[in-house]
């Protein structure tokens, strides 16, 4: 999700930047000190999520939330509790009070991501049963059902299949976009797993093909939520 910080306090901006940097599914596109700057960013770039302060010079956060496209998710980040009801009346995803604890931030962005994925249109990959990847100057077909785990290795990914593996020059985040979200799950900065390949799990790891792979903190809530749907 492409996200935008709108806050006139440098300290608050830096805290949010640090939090966002730990979440692989968040991509910070800009950091703005007022609503005028932010509105220009929204017009020029694809923005999916805004972390929005309320009390700012010029156009305040509440007014800004009313003029941006409704499909953009808004998480208010403010020291003022009294605006919470108005914020939720604007259908904000969440309302965070400063100082913001990381676990509370994580819960808010997980809620935004769930809504974002649910509302996203079905892609060709969601309908398809396979994907093509480049191997030795040709495009090789891989059935989604054959993929066990995708592992990040710097500028490459290692695609673990049932009977072999492939090395592809591509980032794991870019490859994740090509996979059907209904079949695969990102559970670590370095790993994506096929839901059907998970043999067992705990709150700390997934077991796939006899290997225990750690669930990272930033993905834990979303991973457990999805897996618990099958209980």
N, C-alpha and C positions, 0 to 999 in steps of 0.2 A: 504494500500500500504506500503510495506517495503521500508524504505528510508535510505539513507546514506548521511552524511555530509562530504564534502572534502574541508577543508579550513585550512590554516596554521596560522590563527589568532584566538587565544583563545576567544577574545571578540566576534568575528563574529560567532564562534561556539556556544557560550552560547546564543546569540540572536536567532539563528536558533533552538536550542534545546528548548528554551522557546516557540517559535512560534509553533513548531511541537507538543509540549505537549498539546496544546489547541485544536488540530484537531484530533478527534477520529478515522478518517479513515487513519491516518498516524501512522506508527510504526517505530521508529528509531532503526535500527539494529546495527549501529556503527557510530563513529565519527573519522575521519582520518585527519592527518595533512599534508599528501602528497599523491601523486598518487600511489606510490608503495604500501603503506598500503591499500589504497582503492581498488587496483586491486586484492589484496589477499582476501579482503572481498567479492568482486563480484564473485570470483571463488568459495568461500566456502559457501556463503549464497544466499538466494533468495532475490534479490534487484530489486525493481520496479521503484524507483525514486532516482536520485542523485542531491543533492544541491551542485553545483560545482563552486569553485573559479577558476579564470583564472590564475592569477599571483602567482605561487607557485614554490618553489625550485625543481630542478629535472624536471620531466615531467610536463609541464604546463597543465592547465585545457582543453585547446583546443585539445591538443594531446591525453589526456586521454579520452576525449569524442569520439575520432575516433577509439579507440581500444576496447571499451566495447561493449557488444551485443546491436544491434540496437533496440531491444524491451525495453530496459531500458530508461525511460524518464529522460531527463536532464533539470534542471533549473539552469542556470548560476547565480551566486551571486558574483558580483565584483564591484570594484570602477572604473573600466575602461570602459568608454562608447564606445571607439573606436573598441572594439572587437564584438560589437553587431551584425553587418552584418555577420561576420564569424560564430558567434554562431548560428544564424538562418539558415545559409547555411548548418550547421550540423544537421538541423531539431530539434533544441532544442525546448522544450515546451515553455520556456520563458527565459527572460534575465532581471535580477533584479539588479538595481544599489544600492550600499551601500551609505548611511544607508538605509536599507530596511523598508518602512512603513508596518505595519501589514496588512492593507487592500490590499496593492499591493501583498504581499505574499499570502494572501488568494485567490486572483484572480488567481494567477499562479498555486497554488495547485488544485484549482477547475478545471482549464483547464486540468491539468495532470490527474486528476481523471476521468473526462469525457472521455478522450481519452483511459485511461486504461480500463474503463468499456466497452466502445464500442468495443475494440479489444479483450476483454477476451472471450474465447470460451464459448458457451452455456453449462451450467451445467445441471445435472440431475434434480435439483430443478426447473430450468427454464422450463423444459419440463413437469414436474409432476404437479399434482393438489393437492398434499397433502404432509404431513410430519409426521413422528412418533416422539413422545416425551415420556420420561419415566415418568410413573405415577404408584405409588403403586406396584412396582416390575414387571411392564409390560410396553410394548411400546404401547402407545395409538395414534391412527390415528387422525390427524386434517386436515381438508380441508383448503387450503389457503384462500378460499373465506369466511370462517367463522371467520378468524382472523381480529379483528378491530385494536388493538394496542398491541405492545409488550413493556412492561415497565421494566426497570432495578430496581432491589432491592438488592443492594450489590452483594452477590455471587449467587443470584437467579434472575429469570425473571418471571414476571407475564404476562401471555398471556391472553389478554381480548378477549373473543369470543362473538358472538352475544347473547348467552343465559347463559353464565357462564364464569369462568376464571380458569386457571390452573397455578400452581406454579411449576417451573422447576429449578433444580440446574444447572445453566449454565450462563456464562456471556453474556450480550447483544451483544457484539462485535462478539463473536463466533457464536451465534445464527443468527446474521445478515448474516453471510456467507452461511447459509443453506437456506436462503429465496431467491426467485427469484427477482433479482434486477429490473426487468421490472414491478413488481407488488407492491413492497414495497419501502418505502423511509425513510431513517434515517433523522430526523429533529431536534434531540436533543441528547445530551450525554445519556439521559435516556429513549428515546422513538424512536420506529420505527412504522410507520403507513402504513396501507393498502391504496393504492391510491384510490381504489374504495369506501372506507369508509369515505373519506373526504367530508363533507357536504358543507363546505365553508372555505375560508381562507383570511387572510390579510397578510401584510408584517411582522406581529408580531406573529400570531398564526394560528393554524389549528383547525377547529371545527370537532370533530369526536364523534358520538353518544351523541350529546348534551353537550360535554365538550370542552372548549377552552384550547388547549395545546400549549405552547410557542415554537416558532421556535428559536433555539439558533443562535447566531451570526455566528458561524463557519459553519453552514449548510445553512444559509439563501439564499445565492446566488444560490446554487445548487438546493434547494427546489423550489424557485421561477422560476428558469429556466425550471424545469421539469413541474411544474403546468401550466405555461403560454403556454406550447405547446398545451394545451387543450382549450385555449380560442378561 
